[in-house]
C-alpha cells in the first residue's frame, strides 16, 4: 500500500469473514485498509499485538434505552456509552421513548442529537418513534438523521409514546415502506395480558389482593402468568399480515415466545421482509429459577427452560437473525450494555457455538438492519471498530467492575467467560481494561445517504 498505516492490530485469532485466522488489521484514517497475513507489518508502524486473544468486530447494539433528557436519575449518553465501550460495543442505536419528549418529531430528534453531541464514547444512532398522528413527521425525521422507525403495540409506560393501533399501522407502514427503512416493533398485545390479570384477580382472596396492592408480593411465576405467550403470538400474527400487505421491512424486537417461531418461519419462507431479534436475558435466565420478580422484570418476560433452548436453536438456525441487549437500567428493564458480549459468549461456548457466530448475531446482522454499511465486519473499507477479547478468561459480575448506573443487575455474582481487554472505535482506543477513559470520541451517525 502507498502509505504507512496509522495502526496495526494483529492477533492469531482474527474473526474475519469466512474464517477465524491469524491476521494483521491495517488501519488508516479510521478505516480498515488491509486484512493481511500476521507477519505483514511494515517497519516503524504502531502495533497492538493481541497474541492469542481474539480480535472481533465491535458489537453493534440496535436496541438500547438511553435516558438523556428524560429521567435524570437514569443513565444518559455519557454513562451508557462508557458502559458500551467497556463491554465491546462500538455502536449503539437508541430507542425514542426514554427521552423527554419522546423522539417522535424531527424537532425532538434534533434535540436528542444536540444532547448527545460531544458526550459519547462510542458511535450512536437513533430510531424515530411512530405514534398516532405523526405520519407527517416520518420523512422529516429521516432527514434529521434517524436510522429507521419503531413502535409499540401496547403501552410503553411513556405518556408521549403511546401504543399504535391497527389503523395507525395502516397509515404509517406504507409511508415507511416508501422511505425504504425498517420498522421495529414491540410485538405484544394488551388483550391477552389484561385477560390474564383479570383471571388472577378473580382467583385471589382479599389478603392476596392487599399484598399485591402494597407491592409486597412479587412472585415471578405470577408475573409470567400475567404475560402469556399469546400476547406475543397474536401481535406477531398482526405484524406478519401488515408486512404481507404493505411490504414494509418489519423487525420484531425482544422476541421471547418460542411459540412465535413457527409463524415466523412460514412468513420468512414466503419471503416476507420480516426479521427478529432476541436478547441475552432470554437466552440466559429461566423462569423456573426466578423467585423474586423485581430485578428480572422485563416485557416480554423471561420464560421457561424449554422456551430458552428453542430460542437458541432458532438463533443458531438463522430464524432469529440477531441479539440486542434491550438495555434499560430502570424498571421494567435489565441493564446489560457492559455484559452482553460476555453473557452471549458464555452461553454460546457451552453449546458449541463460535465467535464467528457471535460476530454474525451481534455485529454484522444488526449493522445490516440499521443500514450501517461500514460497521460490523473486519474487512477492507469498514470502520476500524474492533474488540480485543480474551475468550478463555473469566470474571465475576459485581458492582465494582460495572459502570455505576448499571450496578443493579440480575447477573450479579455470575462467573462469565470472555474479558474485553481493549475497544477500538475507528482505530482509536476508547477503552482499555484497568485504565481511565480518555475524552469521548463517538459520533452521532445517520443512515446513508443522509449521513
C-alpha positions, 0 to 999 in steps of 0.5 A: 500500500502507498502509505504507512498505516496509522495502526496495526492490530494483529492477533492469531485469532482474527474473526474475519469473514469466512474464517477465524485466522491469524491476521494483521488489521491495517488501519488508516484514517479510521478505516480498515485498509488491509486484512493481511497475513500476521507477519505483514507489518511494515517497519516503524508502524504502531502495533497492538499485538493481541497474541492469542486473544481474539480480535472481533468486530465491535458489537453493534447494539440496535436496541438500547434505552438511553435516558438523556433528557428524560429521567435524570436519575437514569443513565444518559449518553455519557454513562451508557456509552462508557458502559458500551465501550467497556463491554465491546460495543462500538455502536449503539442505536437508541430507542425514542421513548426514554427521552423527554419528549419522546423522539417522535418529531424531527424537532425532538430528534434534533434535540436528542442529537444536540444532547448527545453531541460531544458526550459519547464514547462510542458511535450512536444512532437513533430510531424515530418513534411512530405514534398516532398522528405523526405520519407527517413527521416520518420523512422529516425525521429521516432527514434529521438523521434517524436510522429507521422507525419503531413502535409499540403495540401496547403501552410503553409506560411513556405518556408521549409514546403511546401504543399504535393501533391497527389503523395507525399501522395502516397509515404509517407502514406504507409511508415507511415502506416508501422511505425504504427503512425498517420498522421495529416493533414491540410485538405484544398485545394488551388483550391477552395480558389484561385477560390474564390479570383479570383471571388472577384477580378473580382467583385471589382472596382479599389478603392476596389482593392487599399484598399485591396492592402494597407491592409486597408480593412479587412472585415471578411465576405470577408475573409470567402468568400475567404475560402469556405467550399469546400476547406475543403470538397474536401481535406477531400474527398482526405484524406478519399480515401488515408486512404481507400487505404493505411490504414494509421491512418489519423487525420484531424486537425482544422476541421471547415466545418460542411459540412465535417461531413457527409463524415466523418461519412460514412468513420468512419462507414466503419471503416476507421482509420480516426479521427478529431479534432476541436478547441475552436475558432470554437466552440466559435466565429461566423462569423456573429459577426466578423467585423474586420478580423485581430485578428480572422484570422485563416485557416480554418476560423471561420464560421457561427452560424449554422456551430458552433452548428453542430460542437458541436453536432458532438463533443458531438456525438463522430464524432469529437473525440477531441479539440486542441487549434491550438495555434499560437500567430502570424498571421494567428493564435489565441493564446489560450494555457492559455484559452482553458480549460476555453473557452471549459468549458464555452461553454460546461456548457451552453449546458449541457455538463460535465467535464467528457466530457471535460476530454474525448475531451481534455485529454484522446482522444488526449493522445490516438492519440499521443500514450501517454499511461500514460497521460490523465486519473486519474487512477492507473499507469498514470502520476500524471498530474492533474488540480485543477479547480474551475468550478463555478468561473469566470474571465475576459480575459485581458492582465494582467492575460495572459502570455505576448506573448499571450496578443493579443487575440480575447477573450479579455474582455470575462467573462469565467467560470472555474479558474485553481487554481493549475497544477500538472505535475507528482505530482509536482506543476508547477503552482499555481494561484497568485504565481511565477513559480518555475524552469521548470520541463517538459520533452521532451517525445517520443512515446513508445517504443522509449521513 
